[in-house]
């Protein structure tokens, strides 16, 4: 069935990514990046279903070639941490065929991105025939009507007039200057630098420290760029994707629908699954166990338990005045479910402890590795500088060359020492190279994700326990309406059956034999939450004691 997935992420140089590489990947093509001189070749990648470049009317026609387009983007961005593009990864409904996917994507891209002036590079992937999805890469810098790039941010000068400070761009300042506004420059006032206007500084005879006027820290953002980067725009894109998919499903005669809202906004208590990714599926396909897939299996099991508990609570609320035998079975079913919930709490807690134990060991080692890695890089840079300085000296500078040679030898010794320490850290991690340590980084991230998942699920299970206890109490809110001796006997009669079913359900959910010690502790937890005290057996005292029985049964 159709599912909702719309992941949005930035393509930035600061994260080591490039727009050319991203485009080559989604289009399974080869693109040369003029900015860094790297050829990105993904022609051997499989799974490409369709690809196309979409351009607004003002974009140059030559940009229909994606290599030309993204090299133009790379050329427009000068900084090492610039944002180059925005990538949307969306899940396609399996109900539609290839032509349906293309029509759906074209509709969404034209209305949401191209109409706003963005250039778009899109592709459909379905590597295994069961996971159709699309990659949509958009430009993040607006275009002028002549096809040239607009600015993302513009320098904003903080000017002063009559004690009031206000920001102006360079174009705005041309008019503001005629209205009496002045730029502020740094002037030397004693040992300090103070920003003031040239007229005020000249009157006091201060010397200007430099030629750079006072300005805002980040400048003034292009309003179009600000809109594209806003959280409101992101939410609108997510909602528009759901609406577009649902419209195309309806036009194709399908009843399935998707919803962009979170489970919480939809009023659902269930926990959403996490994105598994192709790497996790490959691990599972080869017979291994992926941490992300395992988390999703646990989420589905927890959600199933939560749905069952909610359904049971609703059913019990409707039948609170049922016959004693029916009531006894319902009470014991809740009790068994409580045992299962407490078992889930303890079982998840053990998993969390294992993940935390790994983090306690791995994180310090990985942090030490990163520190050594950076130290080696710094020392190598110093070594290259010293060697270059030595090579530039004339042969006759014997003393200087001897000093530099000594420094080079010391630096080489320091690098060797650091590399030895780095190797020792990698050996402690069971790795031999940088790629292996990147695996450690990924394992640390997965362990943290597992801990976060357990923490989130523990709260949901605690809520389910609270609801079950309230339902249990609601069923017994009028103890005078039935014989408590008979009810207790009926409960004991079905207790073994309900516990046996719960034990079987626990093993089905965890896929491992039940841990008896853990189960025994969980049973104690359930009994403690619903403690029953022995009621006197005298029939003569029943009427009097029934009025207080509710408090005697639970605490």
ABEGO torsion letter per residue (X at the ends): XBBBBBBBBBBBAAAGBBAAAAAAAAAGBBBBBAAAGBBBBAAABBGBABBBBBBBAABBAAAABAAAAAAAAAAABABAABBABBBBBBBBBAABBAAAAAAAAAAAAAAAAAAAGBBBBBBBBBAAGABBBBBBBBBABBBBAAGBBBBABBBBBBBBBGGBBBBBBAAAAAAAAAAGBBBBBBBBBEABBBBBBAAAAAAAGBBBABABBBBBAAEBBBAAAAAAABAAAAAAAAAAAAAAAAAAAAAAGBABBBBABBAAAAGBABBBBBBAEAAAAAAAAAGBBBAAAAAAAAAAAAAAAAAAAAAAAAAAAAAAABBAAAAAAAAAAAAAAAAAAAAAAAAAAAAAAAAAAAAAAAAAAAAAAAAAAAAAAAAAAAAAAAAAAAAABBAABAAAAAAAAAAAAAAAAAAAAAAAAAAAAAAAAGBABAAAAAAAAAAAAAAAAAAAAAAAAAAAAAAAAAAAAAAAAAAAABAAABBAAAAAAAAAAAAAAAAAAAAAAAAAAAGBBBBAAAAAAAAAAAAAABBBBBBBABAAAAAAAAAAAAAAABX
